[in-house]
Amino acid sequence: MSLPRSALLWARLPVGRHAGHWAAACSAFRPHVGLYPGSLGRVPAVASASSSASGGSKSPNTSLFVPLTVKPQGPSADGDVGAELTRPLDKNEVKKILDKFYKRKEIQKLSADYGLDTRLFHQAFISFRNYIMQSHSLDVDIHIILNDICFSAAHVDDLFPFFLRHAKQIFPVLECKDDLRKISDLRIPPNWYQEARAIQRKIIFHSGPTNSGKTYHAIQKYLSAKSGVYCGPLKLLAHEIFEKSNAAGVPCDLVTGEERVTIELNGKQAAHVACTVEMCSVTTPYEVAVIDEIQMIKDPARGWAWTRALLGLCAKEVHLCGEAAAIDLVTELMYTTGEEVEVRNYKRLTPISVLDHALESLDNLRPGDCIVCFSKNDIYSVSRQIEIRGLESAVIYGSLPPGTKLAQAKKFNDPDDPCKILVATDAIGMGLNLSIRRIIFYSLLKPSVNEKGEKEIEPITTSQALQIAGRAGRFSSKYKEGEVTTMNREDLRLLKEILNKPVDPIKAAGLHPTAEQIEMFAYHLPDTTLSNLIDIFVDFSQVDGQYFVCNMDDFKFSAELIQHIPLSLRVRYVFCTAPINKKQPFVCSSLLQFARQYSRNEPLTFAWLRRYMKWPLLPPKNIKDLMDLEAVHDVLDLYLWLSYRFIDMFPDASLVRDLQKELDGIIQEGVHNITKLIKISETHKLLNLERLSAESQSRLSGTLKSQARRLRVTKTGAGKAVEPPSSDAAEKSLASRLVQQGLLTADILKQLEKEWLTQQTEHGKERTESGTYSKGIRRKKKEPDSD
């Protein structure tokens, strides 16, 4: 802030013996100098703090505040005005003043009142001190006050307004905390959807277990309506309703993240649409809406999509299908909108029973059996053992393309196909119509990742067990009774305990910040990274008791991945919402490459994509090749997803879709021959599958499950079950255990084997070079007669 004209006149006084007069003069007009009018005297702590305090809101997590860099000032073109008005500062004296300022308890307390806790205060002071000490010239106001303090004409506390100004520069969130709290206020979400609040909706909850006909009745209302929308959790389910609707003579469009199909030849939208729940429109009016699997409103990552559909769909009738555990929460949420919920209960159409005996051996398999595994290694191992017994099996797991899943399901369901056994993960729980007579749980332990990102292995929940077990003996299949059992005798008791346990009622629904909210945050914090913006948003957010903010780790992962690429905030946000499997390196690197091409304004053409993927691709020769092809399929999905958001930059969606269908065929062929691929992989040491006898495998797995059962029973209310100790350490190879734990990949295992063999070959030659074990091991050429 500029000095009054009187100060400039006083500045003409000579420095030295008139310094005292200068200090006195400065004192006279000091109220006009500084960050705020009247701020350079002793700071009135109570009055100042009261104007900035946040009024009873929760204290923010200051560890999320990343300090910005404020560079020291270089030489000014106008010279050092402060030194001309007073005198050059003695840096040693200034350092002593700053140290004294830092140690004063009053300053620390005052800083805390303004939101600077101990950590922030320390960081802000270090930056402030560096700025003062390293600047060639300071602003006139701070130069004058430092000079006054040196001559005892001012108090060291008078530095506080300048320190606070600097602190708000490196921590801009301090300047706008109240605004940020308003932006991130997620309370009363029904008010976000004014179109839905403008009509009185009828809410019908179809409650029942798997195979009870609840979805069927909701779909019948959907088909008989003049207009309707179906919202499903999977592309497969949306596609199924799309086909059923059109087959029934009801024109229906399909909308998923990666695909848009308009049934009318002229491109006009049909009155009915089947979509994935994230893609539903909350502004289009419908007569009937169906929201499937409403219990997924509690999902830590995707729950927000069900909350948005429930609160926002503009339909006269909204039909919800799902577990009874969601009834109370839905009723509470609809109470806040002034809408009543009609509950219709359904019972299972066909009986299902838990057998009193376990399978115990794969020799006891019968047609219509489905073995459910919770890891790919178990999928491969079981498939191989079934093949050894002369039987043929179909395979379904989560990372397979939808077309391949449908092909395997068709193969298993075909009465004329010799394939009568299905080996699958819990991916069969939704979206596939399967003719299963008996569900066999190969294990009851399922790997999961907790809120901290740590890998855990715990028994499956009652909800998961019921969802999977319910696939046996479906009403539409040839088996009119379903059976459920386990592979191991010791697991059977635990399975019965899990299935008989009541499902815990759902307590809260998920929410998610919108792009508009993040843009408003970025307006106040323009130099903050998107990942850090998300952290601060979630920390500042306030929600009602029936809601929670969804986990955004995947979003943050993508944000950090492309942070260095120059993109606008809205474009960056869209790229980060793209669904990717962060466990697939090729998919992650493709997202990075796509973003880089976009930032260069270079369209990602079909020709470019073929070169990038090195098309054409060969059929898989082993399991690794198959997994690589699955990753390529995910990359094509990513392209298609982006093509509907950035049409100009991803212009060749139709060509890419044809390419994806071709790739799907290659993958289908590979899965069809999966036992051959497993065998080749074992031969070349790409897989290390145990060929245990049924008895030893039963004993091994049973020990693990019994330990898990004991741990689950003794688990404390607040604590988590401890991961069971590895009782198979002595029976499994180290490599196998590392692969199962995700600490070692097949590629690394193969490389290590090659390196070990190289070492053994060279061991007795007395020519071993130093650095053999350094990165990128240097191999020697074998002599012609070295073998």
N, C-alpha and C positions, 0 to 999 in steps of 0.2 A: 504494500500500500504506500502511496507516495506521501512524503512528508509535507507538512504545511509550509507555506512560503516563509514564515518566521524562522523555521529551522534552517532554511537555506541561507538566510541572512546571517544567522548566528554562526553558520558554518564558515563564514569568512574570517571569523576570529582566529588568530594564530594558535597553533597547538603548542602545548608546553606549559608555560606558567599560567595560561588562561584555561587550562583543562578543567580546573574546578568550576570556573564560571560556565564552561560548556556543559558540564554534568548537571549543574543547577538549572541551566536553561532547558536542557532535555527533560528534566523532571517536570518542568512547568507544562510542557506540551505532551508529556508521555501518554495521557489518556487518548490522544489522537493517533497513536502509533501502534501497530501490531495486527494480529489476526482479526480481532474484534475491537470495536470502539470500547475504550475503557478497560482493555484486557491486560495491559502491561503492568498494572500495579500488582499487589499481592492478590492472587486469584481467589475469589470467594468460593470456597470449595462447595458449600452446600447449594448455593444458588446455581452455580455452573453445572454441577452434577445433576441437579433436578431437571434441568432442561434437556439433558441427554439420556437420562435413565430410561430403560425400556419398559417401565411400568408393569412389573409383575410377570412378564413373559419368562419362559424357561431360559436358562442360561445356555448360550450356544456352545458347541464343542469347538473351542478355539484351535484345537490341533488341526482342524481342516483349513484354517486360514493360512494360505501360502503367501509369504511376503513378496512384494514386488521390489524390483531394484530401482532405486533413485540415484542417478549418477551425480557425482559432485560437479559443481559448476566450474567450467574452464575460464580462461581469461575473457573478460567482457570487452566488446568493442568500445564501450564508453568509459573503460577504465574502472578502477575500484572506487565507486562513489562513496561507499561507507568509509573507506580509509581517507578520502579527501575531506569528508565532513568531520572526521574525528582524528584517527591516527591508525596506522597498521596494527593489527592485533598480534599480541605475543602468543604463539601457539602453545607454549608451555603453560602460560597462565590460563589459557582457554581450556586446556586439558584438565587442569586442576579444578576449574569451575564445573566442567561437565562431570567429573568424577564425584564431586560434592553433590551435584544435582541428583545423580543416580542413587546415592546412598541415603538421601533424605526420605524418611518414613512417610512424611506428609505427601511427598510427590508420588510415592508408590501407592498410597491409599487413594489419592485423587485420580491417578491413572486407572485404578481398579474401578472407580465410580464411572469412568468413561468406557469401560469394557476391556481395558488392558490388564489381563491377569498377569501373573508372574512371568509366564513364558513370553507372552506378547510384549510385555514391558521391556524385558531383556532384549528381545530381538529388535524392537523399535529403537531402543537406546543405542545399541551397537550401530545400527544403520544411521541414526542421527549423529552420533559422534564421528563416524567415518565421513559423513557428508560435511560436517563442520571443519574437520581437520584436513580434509583432502581438497576442498574447494579453493580455487585460486582467489575468488572474490565471492563474498556472501551478499545476500539481499541487504539493502540499506537498513531495514528495521532490525534484523537480528544482529547485524554488525554493531549498531548503536547500543543495543541492550547489552551485548557482551562487553563492549567498551565501558558502559556504565557500571557493570558488575565489577570489572577490573578496578575501577576507581571508587568502589563502595557506594556509588550513587544509586544503585539498584540492588535488589535482592536476587539471589540465585533462583528463587522460585519464579521469578518473572520470565524465566526461560520456558515455563510450562506451555503457554499457548503455541510457541514455535515447535516445541517437541510434539504436542498433540497434532498440529498441522502436518508434521512430517509422518507421524504414526498413521494418520488417515491416508496419506499418500501411499505408504507401503502396505497398509491393510485397509483398502477402500470399503470393505464391508462395515467398518466401524461408523462410517459416515451415513450409511443407509440401512441400518439394521431394522428400523421400524418399517420402512418400505418393503424390505425383503420379507419380513414376517407377513405383511399383508398379501404379497404376491403368492407366497407359499402356504397361505391359509386354505387348507383342503376340507374345512368343515362345511357341513350342509351341502354335500354334492348333488342332492336332488335339484337344487336351484340352478345347476349348470345347464339343465335341459328344459328350457322354457317351452319348446314345442310340445314335449311330452306332458308338461304340467298344465298345458292349456286344454287338454282333453281328460275325460274321466275314463281311465282304462280298467278293464276287467282282468284280474290276475288269476289264472288257474294253475295250481301246482299238481302235476301228475307224479305221485310219489310211489316208489316201489323198487324192488330188487331187480337185478339183471334178468331179462327174459320174462318180464311181467306184462308186457304189452303197453306200458305207459307211453313210450314214444310213438307207437302205432296209433293210439287214439289221438294224440296231439297232431300227428301228420294228417290224419283224416280230416280234422278241422281245417288244417292248412290247405289241403287240396280242394275242399269244398268252398273256400272263401273266394271273394272276387279278386283279392290281392293278398300276398303274404310273403314273409321272409323266414327262412330257416337259418338258424345260427348254430353251427356245430363246432366241436373242438378240433376236428381233423379234416384235412382235404378229402380223405377217403369218404367220410360221412357226408360232406357237402356234395361230393360227386354222386354218391348213392341216391340222395334225395333228388338231385338234378335229373338223374336218369329215370327214377321212379315217377316223378312228376310229369315229365314229357311222355313217358310210356302210358300214363293214365290220361293223356290228352289235355294236360294242363301245361301250357307253355311256360317254361321256367328257364331263367338265366343262371349262370354259374359265376361266382366271384370268389376267388381266393387271392392270397398275396401274390401268387405267381401266374395266375390264369384268369382271363375274362372270356366267357363264352356267351354270346348273344344268340338266342335261338331264332329270332325273327330275321328273315333274309334282308330286310331293309335296314337292319341295325337298330331298330327301335327296341327299347327296353321292354321286356315282358312284365306282366303284372306280378309274377312270382319270381323269387330269386332264392337260390341256395348258396350260402356263403360260409366261410369260416368266421368265427365270432368276432375276430379283430376287424373284419372288413365290413361289418354291417353298417348301414346308414342310419343315423339318429335324426335325420331331417326329413326322410321320405315317409309319407303316411301309408300305412298298411291296414288291412282289415284284421289280419291275424299274424302274429309273430310266434315262432317257436324257438325257445332257447334250450338247447340240449345240454345234458350233464351240468346242471346248474350248481352242483356241489363244487365244481372247479372254481367257483368264486373265491375260494380260500387259497387257490394255488399261489405260492410265493412269488412266481414270476409272471404268470398270465392272468391272475385273478381279476386284474383291472378291466379286462375285456368283458367279462361276465357282468361286472358291476355297471359298466357303461351301457351294455345292452339292456340290463334289467331296469335301470333308471331312465334310460334315454330313448328307447324305441317308441316311435309314434304309431301305436297300433291299438285298435279298439279292444282286442283280446290279446293277452300275452300268455302263452302256454309255456310253463316251465317243466322240464323233465329231469328227474334226478333222485338222489337219496333223501330219505326222510330226515337225515341229519341237518339238512339246509332249511327245513320248514320254519323253525323258530327265527332264524336270522332274516330270511326273506320277509316274514310277517312283520318283524321289527322295522326293516327298511321301508316296507310299503306303508307302514303306519305313519312314517315321516312325510310320505307323499299324499296321504289321505286316501289311499287305495286299499281295499280289503282283498284278502287272499282266500280263494276257495281251494281246499285241499281234496284231491281225489286219490284214494289209496288203492293200490293194486297188489295182488299176490302173484307169486311165480306160477306160470302156466303149466310147467312140467315139474315133477318131483326131482329133487337132487339129494343125494345121501353121501355122507362121509363113511368110507369103508373102514372096517375094523382091522384090516391087514394092509401092510405096505407092499409095494411092488417088489422091493428087495433085489431083484435081478432083472436085467433087460431081456432075459430069456422068457419072462412072463408077460411080455407085451402082447396086446391084442389089437385087431383093427379098430380104428377110431380113437386110439390113445393119443394124448398130447402131453409131452414132457415139457414142463415150464422151467426154464433156467434163468438165472439173473446175471449171467456173464457170457460173453462171446466164447471164451475158452471152454466153458461147459457145453455150449452149443456145438462147437467143433468136436469135442471129445465124445459127447453122446452120439452125434451123427456118425462118427467113425465107428463106434462100437456097434451101433445098429447095423451098419453096412457089413461089418465083419460077420454078423449073424445071418447075412443073406437077406436082410429086409431093406426096403426102400423107404426113405423119409423125406418129407417136405420141411423146409426151414424158413422161419419168419423171425426177423429181429428188427429193431427200431430204425437202424440206419439204411435199410434197404429202400430203394425207390418204391413209391406206391404201386407202380405197375408190376414190379417184381413180387411184391406182397400179394397182390391180387392173383397173379399167375400161380404162385405157390399154394394159395388158398384154393384156387380152382383145381389144381392137381390133387390136393388132399381130399377135396369134396367129391371128385369124379369117381363114381362107383366102378367105372371100367378101367381106372388107372391102378396099376399095381401098388402105388404109394398109399399105404394105409396108416402111417405113423406121422405125427407132426412134432417137430422139435422147435420150440419158440420161446421168446422172452415174454414179458408182460405186455408187449406190443399188441398181443391178441385181445387185450382187455377191451379195446374199443375199435370200431371201424371195419371189422371183418366178420362176415357171416361164415361160420365154420361148423362142420358137421362132426362135433366131438362127442364121444361117449364118456370118456374118462379123462379127467385132469390129474396129472401126476406131478407134484412139486418135487423137482430134483433137489431143491434146497429151499429153506425158508429164510435164508439170510440174503439181504439185498444191499449192495453197496449204495451209498448216498453221500451227498456233500452237504455239510451243515452250513449254518449262516456265516461261519468264519472261513468257509472254503476248504475245510478239512474233510478228508475222506473218512467215512464211517461205515461200518457194516452192522446192521441191526435186523432183527426179524421184521418181516413185512407187517403192515398194519391190517387191522380188521377190514377196513374199506378196500385195500388192495387185494386181500385174500378173497373177499366176496366177489369183487369185480372179475377176477380171473376164474375162480371156481364156477361162477355163473355161466361161463361159456360152454359148460358141459350140458348135453341134453337139451339144446335149445328147441323151442316150439316148432321152428321151421325146418329142423334137421330130421334125419331118419331115425335118430335115437330119441325116444320119448322119455327116457329117464337118464339123469346125469349122475355120475359118480366122481368122487374126489378122494385122492389118497396122496401118499408121499412115496418117495423112492426108498427112504430109510425108515425102519421100524421105530427108531427113537424119535423121529420127527412127528409121528402121527398124533401123539398126545398134545404136542405143542400146537399143531394145526387145529385140532378140535378146540383147544382153549382160545385160539385167535378167532375162529369162526363163531364161537358162542359168545364172545365178548361184544357188548353193545358198541355201536359206532359212536364216537364222541361227537356231540353236536358242534356245528360250525359256529365260531364266535365272531368272526370279522370278515369283511369283504375287502378286496384289494383295490388300491387306487394308484394312479400313475400321473406324473406331471406332463402337461401338454407342451407342444412346441412353443406355443404362445407364452406360456409361463416361463419357460427357459429363456426365451428371447427377452422378456422383461427383466429377468435376472441378469442377463448378459449386458443389458443397457446400463445397469447400475455397476456391474463389475466387468468392464469391457476387456480387461487384460487377463482375466481368469480363464483357465482351460475348461473345456466342456466337462471333463471328468470331475474336476474340482467344483464346478457349478452344480453338478448333480449332487455331490456330497453335501454341499452347503444347503441346497434346496431341501434335501431329505432331513437334514439336521434342524432347519428352521421350520419345517412343515408342522402344522397342527391338524390333527384329525379327530373326528368324533370317536366315541368308544366302539362303534360297530365297524370301524374301518382300520386299515393299515396301509402303509406305503409299500408297494411291491419291491422285491429285490431287483436292483438295477446293475448287478455285477456284469452281466453280459453287455449291457449298454456301455458301461464304463470301460470294459475291455476293448471294445471297438473304438471308443473315443480316444483312448490312450494309443491304440494302434495307428490311427491316422492323424494324431494330433499335429505332427510336423508338416502335414500337407495343407497348403493354403486353400481353404474353402470357406464359403459364407456359413454363418451359424446355422441357417435353416437347412442348407445342403448337408452340412456335417451331421446335424441331428437325424436327417433321413438315413444317411449311411449307417449311423450307429443303431438305428432301429431295425436294420436288415437282419433277418434271422440267420445266424450262422452257427456252425458247430465249432466252438473255439478249441476243441481237442484235435481238429484236423488242420495241420499246418498249411496244407495247400489251399484250403478254403480261406484261412486267415490271410495268407499272402495274396490271394486273389482279390479279397476285399481291398487290401492295400493298393494293389495294382490298378483296380478299377477306379479308386478314388484319385490316384495319381493321374491317370488318363483324363478323368473328368476335370481336374484342376488345370490341366494343360489345354482344355477345350478341344480335345481330340476324341471324336466319336468312337465308341467301341463297336466296330463293325463285325460282321460275321467272319470276314476274312481274317481280321485281327485276332478274333477269339480262337479260330481254328489254329492259327500259328501259336498262340499262347498255350493252348492245350496240347499242341503237337499231334493234332488229329491227322490221319485216322489212328485210333487206338486198337491195340491187339486184344484178342480174347484173353482172359486171365489164365495164367499157367500155375498160379499158386494162390494161397489166401492173401498174401500181401498185394498181389496184383488186383484181386477182387476188392480189397479195401481201398486201393488207389482209385479204382473206377467209381466206387461209391462216392469218394470225395469229389471227383470230376462232375458227377451227377449233381452234387450239392452246389458246385460252382455254377453250373448251368441254371439251377434254381435261383441262385443269387442274381445272375444276369437278368432272368425273367422278372424277378421281384423289382429290381431297379428299373427295368424297362417301362414299367407302368407308373413310375414316379418321374423318370427323366427320359421321355420318349425320344427327344432329339439326340441325346448322347448314347442311348442304347437302342438303336433304330431297327435291329433285325430280330425282333422277338419271334416272329413266325418261323424263320429259318432255324433259330436256336431251338425252338420247340421240336421241330422235326429232327434235329440232331440229337436232342435228348431222348426222343422215342427210339432212335437207332441205338443209342447207348444203353437204354433200358433193356433192349433185346440182348445186347452183349452180356449185361449183368445177369439177366434171367438165365442165359445159357450157362454162365459160370456157377450160379446157385444151383441149377439143375445138376451140375456135375460137382457139387461141393465136396462130396466125400473123396473124389479123385484129387481135388485141389488140396484137401487136408492131407491126404496120403503123400502127395508130392512135397508138400511143405514139411512134413515130418522127415521125409527122406533127406531133404536138403537142410534139415535142422532149423527151418524157419519157424516151426512150432515145436514145443516140447510137451506134448500131451501125454499124460500118464495112462498106461494101459493096465489099470488095476483090475483085479478080479472083482466080481460083484460083492464078494464077502468082505474083502479088505476095504473096498470103497465105502460099503455100508458102515463098517466099523469106524472108518476115518471121519466120514461126514456126520455120523451119529454123535460122535464125541463132540464135534464142534457145535452141533445144534443143542445138545443137552446143556453145554456150557452157556450158550446164548439164552436158553430158557431160564437157567438159574440166575443169570445176570439180570434178565428182564424182570423176574419176580422180585428180586432184592433191590431193584433200582429205586433210589430215593425220589421224592416228589419233585425236587428242583434239579436233580442231577440227571446225567445221561448215562445210558448203559455203557459200561466199559467194553472196548473191543475185545472179543475173546482171544485168549492167547493161541498162538499157532501151534496146535498139537500135531500138525503134520509136518513139522520142520524136518523131522528125521526121515520121513517117507518121501517127501517131494524134493526134487533137485532145487538148488539155489536159484538157478536160472528160471525155472518154472515159477517159483514163488515171486521173484522180482517182476516177471512178466505179468502175473496176476495182479500184483499190487500197483501196476502201472509205472514202475520205476525203470523198466527195461522194455525196449521194443524189439520186435523180431529183426529189424535191420541192424540194430546195435549188437544183438546177440550173434548174428551172422558175421559181422565185422570183427567182433571179439574172437570168434572161433578161428577166422582166417589169420588174425594176428598171432594167436596162440600157436597155430600150426607153423607159421613162419618162424616164430621164436624157437620152436622145437627143432625145426630143420636146421637152423643156423647155430644151434646151441653148442655143438661139438666142433665147429669149424675154426675157432680161435680168431674169427674175423668180425666178431660182433662190434658194431660201431656204437659210439656213445650217442645218445639221443634216440635210440631205437623206440623208446616208449613215448616220445614226444608226440604232439598232435600231428596226425597225418603220418603214421609210421612209415619209415623208409624201408622198403623191402629190397633184398638183394636178388639178383637174377640167379636162378638155379643153373648149376653147371649141367651140360648135356647128359652127364651120367650120374647126376645127383640122386636119382631114384635107385 
